[in-house]
Protein backbone atom coordinates (compact mmCIF):
# COMPACT_ATOMS: atom_id res chain seq x y z
CA UNK A 1 0.00 0.00 0.00
CA UNK A 2 1.28 3.43 -0.93
CA UNK A 3 1.44 5.67 2.10
CA UNK A 4 0.18 9.15 1.27
CA UNK A 5 -0.05 12.07 3.67
CA UNK A 6 -3.50 11.06 4.98
CA UNK A 7 -2.54 7.40 5.41
CA UNK A 8 0.63 8.41 7.26
CA UNK A 9 -1.34 10.68 9.57
CA UNK A 10 -3.91 7.99 10.32
CA UNK A 11 -1.15 5.46 10.90
CA UNK A 12 0.61 7.89 13.27
CA UNK A 13 -2.62 8.42 15.24
CA UNK A 14 -3.15 4.65 15.52
CA UNK A 15 0.44 4.15 16.69
CA UNK A 16 0.04 6.96 19.24
CA UNK A 17 -3.22 5.43 20.50
CA UNK A 18 -1.58 2.01 20.91
CA UNK A 19 1.47 3.58 22.57
CA UNK A 20 -0.66 5.48 25.10
CA UNK A 21 -2.86 2.45 25.86
CA UNK A 22 0.31 0.41 26.44
CA UNK A 23 1.36 3.13 28.90
CA UNK A 24 -1.81 2.85 30.97
CA UNK A 25 -4.23 5.31 29.37
CA UNK A 26 -7.65 4.38 28.02
CA UNK A 27 -9.34 5.73 24.92
CA UNK A 28 -12.30 8.07 25.37
CA UNK A 29 -12.63 9.40 21.79
CA UNK A 30 -10.61 9.84 18.63
CA UNK A 31 -10.80 12.52 15.98
CA UNK A 32 -13.28 14.55 18.04
CA UNK A 33 -14.67 17.38 15.88
CA UNK A 34 -16.68 20.48 16.70
CA UNK A 35 -16.96 23.97 15.24
CA UNK A 36 -13.70 25.01 16.91
CA UNK A 37 -11.46 22.27 15.56
CA UNK A 38 -10.39 18.67 16.08
CA UNK A 39 -8.62 16.75 18.81
CA UNK A 40 -6.77 13.67 17.59
CA UNK A 41 -7.18 11.57 20.74
CA UNK A 42 -8.97 12.04 24.03
CA UNK A 43 -7.62 9.62 26.59
CA UNK A 44 -8.06 9.04 30.29
CA UNK A 45 -5.29 8.48 32.82
CA UNK A 46 -6.74 7.70 36.24
CA UNK A 47 -9.20 10.58 36.82
CA UNK A 48 -7.52 12.94 34.34
CA UNK A 49 -8.79 13.58 30.81
CA UNK A 50 -5.88 13.87 28.41
CA UNK A 51 -6.29 15.77 25.13
CA UNK A 52 -3.63 14.51 22.73
CA UNK A 53 -2.25 16.18 19.63
CA UNK A 54 -0.39 13.73 17.36
CA UNK A 55 2.28 15.25 15.13
CA UNK A 56 4.16 13.50 12.35
CA UNK A 57 6.90 15.41 10.55
CA UNK A 58 8.65 14.35 7.38
CA UNK A 59 11.74 16.40 8.24
CA UNK A 60 13.02 19.00 10.69
CA UNK A 61 13.68 21.50 7.89
CA UNK A 62 10.99 23.88 9.15
CA UNK A 63 11.23 22.88 12.82
CA UNK A 64 10.42 19.68 14.62
CA UNK A 65 7.07 18.18 15.46
CA UNK A 66 6.84 20.00 18.80
CA UNK A 67 7.46 23.40 17.16
CA UNK A 68 4.61 22.73 14.74
CA UNK A 69 2.10 23.06 17.60
CA UNK A 70 1.86 26.82 17.31
CA UNK A 71 0.10 29.15 19.73
CA UNK A 72 -2.78 29.39 17.22
CA UNK A 73 -3.06 25.57 17.13
CA UNK A 74 -2.96 25.47 20.93
CA UNK A 75 -5.82 27.99 21.11
CA UNK A 76 -7.92 25.86 18.73
CA UNK A 77 -7.21 22.74 20.81
CA UNK A 78 -8.14 24.57 24.01
CA UNK A 79 -11.44 25.83 22.54
CA UNK A 80 -12.28 22.34 21.24
CA UNK A 81 -11.46 20.80 24.62
CA UNK A 82 -13.62 23.38 26.42
CA UNK A 83 -16.52 22.50 24.13
CA UNK A 84 -16.01 18.78 24.83
CA UNK A 85 -15.84 19.41 28.58
CA UNK A 86 -19.31 20.99 28.59
CA UNK A 87 -20.74 17.47 28.40
CA UNK A 88 -18.41 15.97 31.03
CA UNK A 89 -18.34 15.95 34.81
CA UNK A 90 -15.80 18.32 36.29
CA UNK A 91 -12.39 16.62 36.47
CA UNK A 92 -8.75 17.45 35.88
CA UNK A 93 -7.44 17.58 32.33
CA UNK A 94 -4.21 18.25 30.48
CA UNK A 95 -2.83 18.63 26.96
CA UNK A 96 -0.22 16.14 25.76
CA UNK A 97 1.56 15.75 22.44
CA UNK A 98 2.79 12.58 20.79
CA UNK A 99 5.55 13.34 18.32
CA UNK A 100 6.92 11.18 15.51
CA UNK A 101 9.14 11.56 12.48
CA UNK A 102 8.67 9.84 9.12
CA UNK A 103 12.40 9.11 9.11
CA UNK A 104 12.03 6.99 12.28
CA UNK A 105 8.32 6.23 12.57
CA UNK A 106 8.71 4.01 15.63
CA UNK A 107 10.62 6.55 17.70
CA UNK A 108 7.73 8.05 19.67
CA UNK A 109 8.15 11.04 21.96
CA UNK A 110 5.38 11.67 24.50
CA UNK A 111 5.22 15.17 25.94
CA UNK A 112 2.99 15.26 28.99
CA UNK A 113 1.58 18.70 29.74
CA UNK A 114 2.84 19.95 26.38
CA UNK A 115 1.09 23.28 26.99
CA UNK A 116 -1.35 24.85 29.45
CA UNK A 117 -4.83 26.21 28.91
C-alpha positions in Angstrom: 0.0 0.0 0.0 1.3 3.4 -0.9 1.4 5.7 2.1 0.2 9.2 1.3 0.0 12.1 3.7 -3.5 11.1 5.0 -2.5 7.4 5.4 0.6 8.4 7.3 -1.3 10.7 9.6 -3.9 8.0 10.3 -1.1 5.5 10.9 0.6 7.9 13.3 -2.6 8.4 15.2 -3.1 4.6 15.5 0.4 4.2 16.7 0.0 7.0 19.2 -3.2 5.4 20.5 -1.6 2.0 20.9 1.5 3.6 22.6 -0.7 5.5 25.1 -2.9 2.4 25.9 0.3 0.4 26.4 1.4 3.1 28.9 -1.8 2.9 31.0 -4.2 5.3 29.4 -7.7 4.4 28.0 -9.3 5.7 24.9 -12.3 8.1 25.4 -12.6 9.4 21.8 -10.6 9.8 18.6 -10.8 12.5 16.0 -13.3 14.6 18.0 -14.7 17.4 15.9 -16.7 20.5 16.7 -17.0 24.0 15.2 -13.7 25.0 16.9 -11.5 22.3 15.6 -10.4 18.7 16.1 -8.6 16.7 18.8 -6.8 13.7 17.6 -7.2 11.6 20.7 -9.0 12.0 24.0 -7.6 9.6 26.6 -8.1 9.0 30.3 -5.3 8.5 32.8 -6.7 7.7 36.2 -9.2 10.6 36.8 -7.5 12.9 34.3 -8.8 13.6 30.8 -5.9 13.9 28.4 -6.3 15.8 25.1 -3.6 14.5 22.7 -2.2 16.2 19.6 -0.4 13.7 17.4 2.3 15.3 15.1 4.2 13.5 12.4 6.9 15.4 10.5 8.6 14.3 7.4 11.7 16.4 8.2 13.0 19.0 10.7 13.7 21.5 7.9 11.0 23.9 9.2 11.2 22.9 12.8 10.4 19.7 14.6 7.1 18.2 15.5 6.8 20.0 18.8 7.5 23.4 17.2 4.6 22.7 14.7 2.1 23.1 17.6 1.9 26.8 17.3 0.1 29.2 19.7 -2.8 29.4 17.2 -3.1 25.6 17.1 -3.0 25.5 20.9 -5.8 28.0 21.1 -7.9 25.9 18.7 -7.2 22.7 20.8 -8.1 24.6 24.0 -11.4 25.8 22.5 -12.3 22.3 21.2 -11.5 20.8 24.6 -13.6 23.4 26.4 -16.5 22.5 24.1 -16.0 18.8 24.8 -15.8 19.4 28.6 -19.3 21.0 28.6 -20.7 17.5 28.4 -18.4 16.0 31.0 -18.3 15.9 34.8 -15.8 18.3 36.3 -12.4 16.6 36.5 -8.7 17.5 35.9 -7.4 17.6 32.3 -4.2 18.2 30.5 -2.8 18.6 27.0 -0.2 16.1 25.8 1.6 15.7 22.4 2.8 12.6 20.8 5.6 13.3 18.3 6.9 11.2 15.5 9.1 11.6 12.5 8.7 9.8 9.1 12.4 9.1 9.1 12.0 7.0 12.3 8.3 6.2 12.6 8.7 4.0 15.6 10.6 6.5 17.7 7.7 8.1 19.7 8.2 11.0 22.0 5.4 11.7 24.5 5.2 15.2 25.9 3.0 15.3 29.0 1.6 18.7 29.7 2.8 19.9 26.4 1.1 23.3 27.0 -1.3 24.9 29.4 -4.8 26.2 28.9 
